[in-house]
Amino acid sequence: MEQSKPQRRTNIFDYYRTNKQIKLTEVLERSPQKAITRFEDLSNELFYDVFNYLDVYDVYKAFYNLNIRLQSLLIDSTLPLNINISSMSKPSFQNYHRHMIMPNKHRIMSLSISNPFVVDLIFSPVRIASSFTRLEKLIFNNIKSKYLVNILHHCASLPNLTSLIIIPIDHVSNRNDLCATIFRLPKLKYCEMSLIDSNQSNSLTISSDIASPVEHLVINNTLYLNELNALLTYVPQLRRLTCRSLSGNDSQYLKTFSDTSNNLTHVYFDTINIDFNQLEQISRSLFKQLQVLYISTDNDREYLNANRWEHLILSYMPYLRIFDFQYMGFVDNDINQMTYDSIINQFSSLFWYGRKWFFKYQFDLKEYRNLLVFSSSNPYRRKQHTSYKLAKHNVRKRSGKKNLNSVNYLEIQGEDAMASCVNYFPNTTKLTLSKNFNGNSICLELALKRIVYLTQLTTLVIECYDFNFEQLIKLLHSTPNLHTLAYNCVSTYEINVKLIQQNELFRLISSKNMIKNVTITTSNSLENIKLLIALCPQMQYFTINRYGLPLESMTELILSKSKAHIQHLCLLGIKNTTRPMVAILKTLIESEGLLDNYVIKYIDSDIYIWW
């Protein structure tokens, strides 16, 4: 009997390790007495195994009040902490902050903040940022940009801060100050940021005295060439550059394009809207050491000129070993197939064949126009993929079914695109369904199963002209691991809320799904809101565009439900508002007693309420 006890405890840990979607706190809530008796006498070693595997907040919530020994192990340990603060309630954060974060600032190795309310609480006073001496990775997501300069200024003394991600919730009015502060961080190696300017005339300026050690830079917003030029003057040691969208401006400006970052080995341009001449100018200055180039464009047919590419690569990219290229452009309805066959033939010469760079093309139908998609193939390396309806002009033999393993985000534009898709995406975790999915011709979930691994999806986005709620319920039945749902659909179907809620499948999905984040970007009635509230009782963060909906009725409906049906809800974002609406909501909340301990913020035309 004595030998069986350790085995039981080990099996518990194995259970969490192999069931990554199951949180420790959820198991404790389902069977608290059984779980507590098994965890109370955990050995120190096994406790630390659990501690290292699970989210720190889950460990804190599960063990802090379990017994004094485990509380002591949690607080007195020297193990590093990875803190992730997103949509926890205001009282939960206050306890977590007081008992776990502040006493252990020196242990925090990674800090991720995606709640717009907590950044000024954690860094208050702001000089406390310099106390996170073990911090290696810092993530600000959905945070007001006005806080960042002061916080990062005090982070300059941190000896281990090598990774920084900044995605503000608002438009950035002080981009030059923010960039200067970021690139003065003395140990920074990886930087990812999205700096959407509130004033497009406020361009980034060239650095004259800052030389950052950053080697990997990711820009998630659209940049103009002059702004890219300015950014590169801060990072002379840059090796890897990713730019989600690069746009051109006055081509004369490129005569002075900086060659400061001439050690680039990897460049990723997700969307490039500059002509080929401008790309040549960049290549002369920056690509002398380049080994990997990913580029996608819908601009300038010269990108389909194989001879110009060959000359450019031989002249300015002598070390290039991976060339991943995609061109997408609208073409005439009267397609001459021989024209595009000749393009393929140009890209099939010994220069391309010897480097094993192969290409394909097809015609898709987008917005009722023929879209030429010319792209690299074999292997497919892109992380995002869009499936369109095939145009009738595809007379070339289509390749067989392939597993596109690199894709983690897939968009399918309509039922016809889904029907014509011949590839499988085994590692996709985010799926967007757009355009037409009327549900009249096919069983949606069965059709999707041959394209994606539905049980692996964590994010589902519906952006359809008409997508009835019954379809959504059936699809959620096949996607049990979703944590994020975005519903953007103005349905023309009449909705009978009571009848739908009485449906057996609806009740099953409502009781089992673990959807935490829900967004409604378009809605023409309160009925959709009622159904999503009933469907997602585990919801913690609700974002809604109030356009076309009565502000007070909508808010009262959501907040009144938070006391009964959606008790985990603690953060509400209301899009498309005005500043005077803040006072209206405060009056509503207090007069109706909807919330007790809450705070409210107005950020870039949006209102956020946290409680």
Sequence and secondary structure as in RCSB ss.txt:
>XXXX:A:sequence
MEQSKPQRRTNIFDYYRTNKQIKLTEVLERSPQKAITRFEDLSNELFYDVFNYLDVYDVYKAFYNLNIRLQSLLI
DSTLPLNINISSMSKPSFQNYHRHMIMPNKHRIMSLSISNPFVVDLIFSPVRIASSFTRLEKLIFNNIKSKYLVN
ILHHCASLPNLTSLIIIPIDHVSNRNDLCATIFRLPKLKYCEMSLIDSNQSNSLTISSDIASPVEHLVINNTLYL
NELNALLTYVPQLRRLTCRSLSGNDSQYLKTFSDTSNNLTHVYFDTINIDFNQLEQISRSLFKQLQVLYISTDND
REYLNANRWEHLILSYMPYLRIFDFQYMGFVDNDINQMTYDSIINQFSSLFWYGRKWFFKYQFDLKEYRNLLVFS
SSNPYRRKQHTSYKLAKHNVRKRSGKKNLNSVNYLEIQGEDAMASCVNYFPNTTKLTLSKNFNGNSICLELALKR
IVYLTQLTTLVIECYDFNFEQLIKLLHSTPNLHTLAYNCVSTYEINVKLIQQNELFRLISSKNMIKNVTITTSNS
LENIKLLIALCPQMQYFTINRYGLPLESMTELILSKSKAHIQHLCLLGIKNTTRPMVAILKTLIESEGLLDNYVI
KYIDSDIYIWW
>XXXX:A:secstr
 TTHHHHHHHHHHHHHHH TTS HHHHHHHSHHHHHHHHTT  HHHHHHHHHHS HHHHHHHHTTT HHHHHHHH
H    EEEEESS  HHHHHHHIIIIIGGGGGGEEEEEE  TTTHHHHTSSGGGGGG TT  EEEEEEE GGGHHH
HHHHHTT SS  EEEEEESS BS HHHHHHHHTT TT  EEEE   BSSTT      SS      EEEEEEEEEH
HHHHHHHTT TT  EEEEEEEE   GGGGGG   S TT  EEEEEEEES HHHHHHHHHHH TT  EEEEEE S 
GGGG HHHHHHHHHHH TT  EEEEEEEEEE SS  HHHHHHHHHHTTSHHHHHTT EEEEEEEEETTEEEEEEE
EESS   SEEEE EE TT  S      B TT  EEEEESHHHHHH   BBTT  EEEEEE   SSSS HHHHHHT
TB GGG  EEEEEES   HHHHHHHHHT TT  EEEEE    S   HHHHHT HHHHHHHHH    EEEEEE SS
HHHHHHHHHH TT  EEEEE TTS HHHHHHHHHHHTTTT TT  EEEEES  THHHHHHHHHHHHHT  SS EE
EEETTEEEEE 
